[in-house]
Structure formats: structure tokens, C-alpha cells
Amino acid sequence: MAKGIVIRNEQEKIAVEVLTKAHEWMCNEYGVTNSLLFQRECNWGKDAFHAGWYRNADNTIALNFRNMYGATIKDLISVLGHEIRHAIQYQTGMLKRYGKANRVSSRNSRITGIWNGVDFYGRYIDAPWEIDAREYQDQYAEACISALKIKD
């Protein structure tokens, strides 16, 4: 059993093993420490699109297998890289939030946060911390895949 889910088949077993190793490598490489959770659920409504999330309150990354069926290992590691970048953003003070966590049900959901000392209110897809995480996710994934010699 992976933390959070019961593994259903050999592909999930391999994915959990690879992602666990990738998480350990990224945490060491980028100087963050957090928990990794696997889930198979619909967050925030039936149309949720999240493949993963980072929650600063308990320093946890979750990867949502429900929304990643058919993804390649590179895609899965890229999602992990995106969430690792959010952990870095919080740790370095680039990103701060106030109040309760934003509930995001679509790319057009309105969210708030403080990015590099500037208040942001706007669409999730336009949030500067999301743009930043998208810019780094593939770079982190490729470095990890290369270092761990991961093959499809």
C-alpha cells in the first residue's frame, strides 16, 4: 500500500515506486522536505482537474492518480516537479497565502495570494506562482529522470 491508496495493479505499483524515488531525489536536490501522499479522489467537485497539489499548512504533496490515468512516467514526474516548486516558493518566501486555502474547481477559478510581496487576485491559471511552477516542472522532471536513469 502506498501512503493514501491501495495499489490496484502492476502499473500503479511501478508508478508509486518511481514517484517515491523521484520525490526523495527532488527533495534532496532542491533542499525541501515534505510528505508525499497518493490519492484517488475528486478534489473540490466532480469536475476537478488537479493531478496534484501542495499544501503548506502540513507540508504535504499529494498526487491524484484519479486524474492521471494514461499519463507517462515523465508526465507524473513533471506533476511532482510542479508541486516541489510550490514547496520551494513557500520555503523561500516567494509565495504567501492569507486566510483559508483557495478552492479551485477550474482553471478560471478566482484565487488570492501574495507573490513576492505583491497581492494577487485573479484566475488560477494566471496566478504568478502557477506560471512559475509550470516554468520549472519539466526542468525538474528532466533533471530527476536523468539523475535516476528512469526509462519509460
C-alpha positions in Angstrom: 0.0 0.0 0.0 1.2 3.5 -0.9 0.6 6.2 1.6 -3.0 7.1 0.9 -4.2 4.4 -1.6 -4.3 0.7 -2.1 -2.4 -0.1 -5.2 -4.6 -1.7 -7.8 -2.3 -3.2 -10.4 1.4 -3.6 -11.5 1.4 -0.2 -13.4 0.4 1.6 -10.2 2.9 -0.3 -8.2 5.7 0.8 -10.6 4.4 4.4 -10.7 4.4 4.6 -6.9 7.9 3.2 -6.6 9.3 5.5 -9.2 7.5 8.6 -7.9 8.6 7.8 -4.3 12.3 7.7 -5.5 11.8 10.8 -7.6 10.3 12.6 -4.6 13.2 11.7 -2.4 15.7 12.9 -5.1 13.9 16.2 -5.7 13.7 17.0 -2.0 17.4 16.3 -1.6 18.3 18.2 -4.8 16.2 21.3 -4.2 16.5 21.4 -0.4 13.0 20.8 0.7 11.4 18.3 3.0 7.8 17.3 2.8 5.4 14.3 2.9 4.2 12.5 -0.3 0.7 11.2 -0.4 -1.0 9.3 -3.2 -4.7 9.6 -3.6 -7.5 8.6 -5.9 -10.2 11.1 -5.3 -12.0 14.1 -6.8 -11.0 17.2 -5.0 -13.4 20.1 -4.9 -16.2 18.7 -7.1 -16.9 16.3 -9.9 -15.0 18.4 -12.5 -11.8 18.8 -10.5 -8.8 18.7 -12.8 -5.9 18.5 -10.2 -3.3 15.9 -10.9 -1.5 17.0 -7.7 -1.4 19.7 -5.0 1.0 21.1 -2.4 -0.5 22.2 1.0 1.9 24.4 3.0 -0.2 24.0 6.2 1.0 20.4 6.7 3.9 20.4 4.2 2.3 17.7 2.0 2.4 16.9 -1.7 -0.4 14.7 -3.0 -0.5 13.1 -6.4 -4.0 12.3 -7.5 -4.0 9.0 -9.6 -7.7 9.5 -10.4 -6.8 12.4 -12.7 -3.6 10.9 -14.1 -4.7 7.7 -15.8 -2.9 7.3 -19.1 -0.1 9.6 -18.1 3.5 8.7 -18.9 6.1 8.4 -16.1 7.6 11.7 -17.4 4.2 13.4 -17.0 3.8 12.0 -13.5 7.3 13.2 -12.5 6.5 16.6 -14.1 3.4 16.9 -11.9 5.7 16.1 -8.9 8.2 18.8 -10.1 5.3 21.3 -10.2 4.4 20.6 -6.6 8.0 20.6 -5.4 8.3 24.1 -7.0 5.3 25.2 -4.8 7.2 23.9 -1.7 10.2 25.9 -2.7 8.1 29.0 -3.3 6.7 28.8 0.3 10.1 27.9 1.8 11.9 30.9 0.2 9.0 33.3 0.9 8.1 34.0 -2.7 4.6 32.8 -2.1 2.4 33.5 0.9 -1.2 33.0 1.4 -3.7 34.6 3.8 -6.9 33.2 5.1 -8.2 29.8 4.1 -6.8 27.8 1.2 -8.3 28.7 -2.1 -10.8 26.3 -3.5 -10.0 25.8 -7.2 -12.5 23.9 -9.3 -11.4 25.1 -12.7 -8.5 27.0 -14.4 -10.7 30.1 -14.3 -11.4 29.9 -10.5 -10.5 33.2 -8.7 -7.7 32.8 -6.2 -5.7 35.1 -3.9 -2.2 35.1 -2.6 0.9 37.2 -2.1 3.7 36.7 -4.7 7.0 38.3 -4.0 5.3 40.8 -1.6 2.5 41.8 -4.0 -1.1 40.9 -3.5 -2.7 38.9 -6.3 -6.4 38.3 -7.0 -7.3 36.6 -10.3 -7.7 33.5 -12.2 -5.9 30.3 -11.1 -4.3 29.9 -14.5 -2.9 33.4 -14.3 -1.5 33.3 -10.8 2.2 34.1 -10.9 3.1 31.2 -8.6 1.3 28.8 -11.0 3.1 30.3 -14.0 6.4 29.9 -12.2 5.7 26.3 -11.2 4.8 25.5 -14.8 8.1 27.0 -16.0 10.1 24.8 -13.6 8.1 21.5 -13.6 9.7 20.0 -16.8 13.2 21.2 -15.9 12.9 19.4 -12.5 11.4 16.3 -14.1 14.1 16.0 -16.7 16.9 16.5 -14.2 15.4 13.8 -12.0 14.8 11.4 -14.8 18.4 11.8 -15.9 19.9 11.5 -12.4 17.8 8.4 -11.6 18.2 6.9 -15.1 14.5 6.4 -15.4 13.2 4.8 -18.6 9.7 4.7 -20.0 
